[in-house]
């Protein structure tokens, strides 16, 4: 199969390109490099372009004729979306619509998208099932929910085959050390905590210390990026073999608090992690973790790197290699 990966020079996209290559697929990475990295494009061809540029997308489709598309190109910072919602609707909604129209014109009917647990907002219960109502509390979450609405409408009108993989907190790095997490600015907890422990970053700020969780700090489901990549490849294979469209949660099924993550960082690095308690962030629910049974059943997928220390260890190994520390 030949698969076009939008945002394939980014964190999860690059890991997925590697997994596609391992599965024997031809890969084309389409990325504007606004947050991706050219040196992460190691598997397949590269096309420089913006997801909102319909003409560029159409030209790319004519040139490469992919069997399907895996879509990662989107803005993904919850906090930034609260202060600049227009950026998120432009990239995540307009960009997705432009992609869908270009796919329709090119008669490409298989699409796996990077969804998000943020579509649930503050859930009625944890673990979260796919059947819980969508009540996003941030523009980022709203943009992902509206993208899913477009997917359903394009299926009804044009026969689009699609999967939205609603993953929880992506974490870790390629076990082989070929790619990893490199954001600017970095907002993800594990690399920030590792940098603080290494003395290479600021003191870690923990957003909220008296939340309605067992230790007062946010609880999240940290799922290894290699497991996410595996699920996206399995999702594309499912669509190409005639599988049903829909939404699936990707997570380990277990939540870890920020204090637990700090403990894992200290065990892995052997260093103290300096931190302070700050105010809770707008748009951040106290706890989110997945019921992943549907993905396990429908994709025959099970996380292989579910241990928190192993996730942190892979991130630490990548950070040392990428920064030379």
Buried (B, 14 or more C-beta within 10 A) or exposed (E): BBBBBBBBBBBBBBBBBBBBBEBEBBBBBBBBBEBBBEEBBBBBBBBEBBBBBBEBBBBBBEEBEBBBBBBBBBBBBBBBBBEBBEBBBBBBBEBBBBBBBBBBEBEBBBBBBBBBBBBBBEBEEBBBBBEBEBBBBBBBBBBBBBBBEBBBEBBEEEEBBBBBBBBBBBBBBBBEEBBBBBBEEBEBBBBBBBBBBBEEBEEBEBBBBEBEBEEBBBBBBBBBBBBBBBBBBBBBBBBBEEBEBBBBBBBBBBBBBBBBBBBBBBEBBEBEBBBEBEEBBEBBBBBBBBBBBBBBEBBEBBBEBBEBEBBBBBBBBBBBEBEEE
